[in-house]
Amino acid sequence: MALGLLVEVRNGTVQGVRLDSRVATGDLSDCFKMYFDTDGTHKPRYRLVYRYQPDEVNAVSIEAVGVGERADLAVYRSISARLGRGADRR
């Protein structure tokens, strides 16, 4: 499912919501989020975070930065730590 979403982003048929910099998640302002895995009765269970490389204007590729459950901002914190963006871990 996540790979299919990235293909749709590449093709220009969908675009995620731009993230920003927050104390709880760190600076993810170069990333976008999309939700998936919904059955129509509940909120989507998973979040896909991606970014354009080298940047949105000069994009050569789309990088999946993280995929994970939406609960407790877990995927954002994992991404921040991996990218060295300094999320507050309170």
C-alpha positions as CSV (number, residue, x, y, z in Angstrom):
1,M,0.0,0.0,0.0
2,A,2.7,2.5,0.9
3,L,4.6,1.8,-2.3
4,G,1.5,2.4,-4.3
5,L,1.0,5.7,-2.6
6,L,4.6,6.7,-3.5
7,V,3.9,5.8,-7.1
8,E,0.8,8.0,-7.1
9,V,2.9,10.9,-5.6
10,R,5.5,10.4,-8.4
11,N,2.7,10.5,-11.0
12,G,1.3,13.6,-9.5
13,T,-2.1,12.1,-8.8
14,V,-1.9,12.7,-5.0
15,Q,0.1,14.8,-2.6
16,G,0.5,14.5,1.1
17,V,0.2,17.2,3.7
18,R,3.4,19.2,4.4
19,L,4.8,18.7,7.9
20,D,6.4,21.3,10.0
21,S,8.8,21.7,13.0
22,R,7.3,20.9,16.4
23,V,8.8,20.3,19.8
24,A,7.4,16.8,20.0
25,T,8.5,15.6,16.6
26,G,11.5,17.7,15.6
27,D,11.9,19.5,12.3
28,L,10.2,17.6,9.6
29,S,9.4,20.6,7.4
30,D,10.9,19.0,4.3
31,C,8.6,16.0,4.6
32,F,5.0,15.2,3.7
33,K,2.5,12.8,5.4
34,M,-0.2,10.5,4.0
35,Y,-2.5,8.1,5.8
36,F,-3.5,4.6,4.7
37,D,-5.1,1.3,5.7
38,T,-8.6,2.4,6.5
39,D,-11.6,0.2,6.4
40,G,-14.1,3.1,6.2
41,T,-15.3,2.9,9.8
42,H,-12.1,3.9,11.7
43,K,-9.2,6.4,11.3
44,P,-6.4,5.1,9.1
45,R,-4.0,3.0,11.1
46,Y,-0.7,3.9,9.3
47,R,1.2,7.0,8.3
48,L,3.6,7.3,5.4
49,V,6.2,10.1,5.6
50,Y,8.1,11.0,2.4
51,R,10.3,13.8,1.0
52,Y,11.5,14.9,-2.4
53,Q,15.2,14.6,-3.1
54,P,17.2,16.8,-3.3
55,D,14.3,19.1,-2.6
56,E,10.7,19.8,-3.7
57,V,11.6,22.2,-6.5
58,N,14.5,20.1,-8.0
59,A,13.1,16.7,-7.2
60,V,14.9,13.8,-8.8
61,S,13.4,11.1,-6.6
62,I,10.9,10.6,-3.7
63,E,12.2,9.1,-0.6
64,A,10.1,7.2,1.9
65,V,11.4,8.5,5.2
66,G,9.2,6.4,7.4
67,V,6.1,4.2,7.6
68,G,4.4,3.3,10.8
69,E,1.4,3.3,13.1
70,R,-0.2,6.6,13.8
71,A,-0.4,6.0,17.5
72,D,1.6,8.4,19.8
73,L,3.5,10.1,16.9
74,A,5.8,7.1,16.9
75,V,6.8,7.3,13.2
76,Y,7.6,11.0,13.5
77,R,9.8,10.5,16.5
78,S,11.6,7.6,14.8
79,I,12.2,9.7,11.7
80,S,13.5,12.6,13.7
81,A,15.9,10.5,15.6
82,R,17.2,8.8,12.4
83,L,17.6,12.1,10.6
84,G,19.2,13.7,13.7
85,R,16.5,16.4,13.9
86,G,16.2,16.4,17.7
87,A,12.7,15.6,18.7
88,D,11.8,16.2,22.4
89,R,11.5,12.8,23.9
90,R,9.5,13.7,27.0
